[in-house]
Amino acid sequence: GMAGVANIGTDINWTGHPFAQANWYGFGRLAWNPELSSEIIAEEWLRATYSNDKGFLEPIKEMMLTSREAVVKPIAKE
């Protein structure tokens, strides 16, 4: 089984930022096919949402795949 919880808030695009919607896309794709890689999911989402231009895809996909640490606050050890 699989379950997902979403707090869509009141923003016009539900997540407050277009890139945050990539998380919902990733959840749906993994629900459909749990063997997909992050790279495939990111490229699919970027192509469907923004552009097929390789000059856009490659740097933005790299940014997406390496950005987790920028938004996840590590838990401080006491």
Sequence and secondary structure as in RCSB ss.txt:
>XXXX:A:sequence
GMAGVANIGTDINWTGHPFAQANWYGFGRLAWNPELSSEIIAEEWLRATYSNDKGFLEPIKEMMLTSREAVVKPI
AKE
>XXXX:A:secstr
         SSTTSSSSGGGHHHHHHHHHHHH TT  HHHHHHHHHHHHT   HHHHHHHHHHHHT HHHH    
   
